[in-house]
Amino acid sequence: MDNNIYYKIEEFDNNNNYENDKKYENDNNNNEENYIHEYEYEYNELPIKNINLICDYYKIKRGKLSKKQKIVEIIFFENNMNNKDTFENRKLLWEYVKIIKTDNFLKNYILLDI
C-alpha cells in the first residue's frame, strides 16, 4: 500500500538566521532614520514658535521636548494614516493664511505668523 508520503529534512543554521534578522532590523531602523531626516530638514527651517503652533494644532503635548523631539513627533503624527485628514487640513489652512497675509488689507487682521 503506497500512501504517497514525502518528507524533507533540512538543517537550520540559527546563527545565520539571527544575523539576517539583525540585518533586517538595522535596515528598517536606517530607513526610518533616513525618512525622518528627509522631513526634518523642512521643519528645521521653521522657527520654534511655528513648530509649537503645529504641535498645538495636532494636540501634541510639547512639555519639555526639544525642537528636534517636537519635529520627530510632528513627522510621526503626519505620517500616520489615521491623521491624514488632519494633516491635509493643516497644510491647506496654513496656505490660506499665507495667501491672506499677502493681501494689503486683510494681513492687518491676521495674528498668525506662519
C-alpha positions as CSV (number, residue, x, y, z in Angstrom):
1,M,0.0,0.0,0.0
2,D,1.5,3.3,-1.1
3,N,0.5,6.4,0.9
4,N,2.5,9.0,-1.2
5,I,4.2,10.4,1.8
6,Y,7.0,12.9,1.2
7,Y,9.3,14.5,3.7
8,K,12.4,16.6,3.6
9,I,14.9,17.2,6.4
10,E,16.8,20.5,6.4
11,E,19.4,21.6,8.8
12,F,18.8,25.1,10.1
13,D,21.7,27.4,10.8
14,N,20.4,29.5,13.8
15,N,23.4,31.8,13.7
16,N,22.8,32.8,10.1
17,N,19.1,33.5,10.8
18,Y,20.0,35.7,13.8
19,E,22.4,37.7,11.6
20,N,19.7,38.1,8.9
21,D,17.2,39.2,11.5
22,K,19.7,41.8,12.9
23,K,20.4,43.0,9.3
24,Y,16.7,43.4,8.6
25,E,16.2,45.2,11.9
26,N,19.1,47.6,11.2
27,D,17.9,48.2,7.6
28,N,14.5,49.1,8.9
29,N,16.0,51.4,11.6
30,N,18.2,53.1,8.9
31,N,15.2,53.6,6.6
32,E,13.2,55.1,9.4
33,E,16.0,57.4,10.3
34,N,16.5,58.5,6.7
35,Y,12.8,59.1,6.4
36,I,12.8,61.3,9.5
37,H,15.9,63.2,8.4
38,E,14.3,63.9,5.0
39,Y,11.3,65.6,6.6
40,E,13.2,67.0,9.5
41,Y,15.2,69.3,7.2
42,E,11.9,71.1,6.1
43,Y,10.9,71.6,9.7
44,N,14.3,72.7,11.0
45,E,14.0,75.8,8.8
46,L,10.9,76.9,10.8
47,P,11.2,79.0,14.0
48,I,10.3,77.2,17.3
49,K,7.1,79.3,17.6
50,N,5.9,77.8,14.3
51,I,6.9,74.3,15.5
52,N,4.9,74.9,18.7
53,L,1.9,76.1,16.7
54,I,1.9,72.9,14.7
55,C,2.2,70.8,17.8
56,D,-0.7,72.7,19.3
57,Y,-2.8,72.2,16.2
58,Y,-2.1,68.4,16.3
59,K,-2.7,68.4,20.1
60,I,0.9,67.1,20.6
61,K,2.0,67.6,24.2
62,R,5.2,69.6,23.9
63,G,6.1,69.8,27.6
64,K,9.9,69.9,27.9
65,L,10.6,68.5,24.4
66,S,13.4,70.0,22.5
67,K,12.8,71.4,19.0
68,K,14.2,68.2,17.4
69,Q,11.9,66.0,19.5
70,K,8.9,68.1,18.6
71,I,9.8,67.8,14.9
72,V,10.1,64.0,15.2
73,E,6.7,63.9,17.0
74,I,5.2,66.0,14.2
75,I,6.7,63.8,11.5
76,F,5.3,60.7,13.2
77,F,1.9,62.3,13.5
78,E,1.8,63.4,9.9
79,N,2.8,60.0,8.6
80,N,0.2,58.1,10.5
81,M,-2.6,57.3,8.0
82,N,-5.2,57.9,10.8
83,N,-4.1,61.5,10.9
84,K,-4.1,62.1,7.1
85,D,-7.2,64.4,7.1
86,T,-5.9,66.5,10.0
87,F,-2.5,66.8,8.3
88,E,-4.0,67.8,4.9
89,N,-6.4,70.3,6.6
90,R,-3.5,71.9,8.5
91,K,-1.5,72.3,5.3
92,L,-4.5,73.8,3.5
93,L,-5.2,76.3,6.3
94,W,-1.5,77.3,6.5
95,E,-1.6,78.0,2.8
96,Y,-4.7,80.1,3.2
97,V,-3.0,82.1,6.0
98,K,0.0,82.7,3.7
99,I,-2.3,83.9,0.9
100,I,-4.3,86.2,3.2
101,K,-1.0,87.6,4.5
102,T,-0.2,88.8,1.0
103,D,-3.3,90.9,0.8
104,N,-2.6,94.5,1.9
105,F,-6.0,94.9,3.7
106,L,-6.5,91.5,5.3
107,K,-3.0,91.0,6.5
108,N,-3.7,93.5,9.3
109,Y,-6.3,91.2,10.7
110,I,-4.3,88.0,10.8
111,L,-2.4,87.4,14.0
112,L,-0.8,84.2,12.9
113,D,2.7,84.5,11.6
114,I,3.3,81.3,9.7
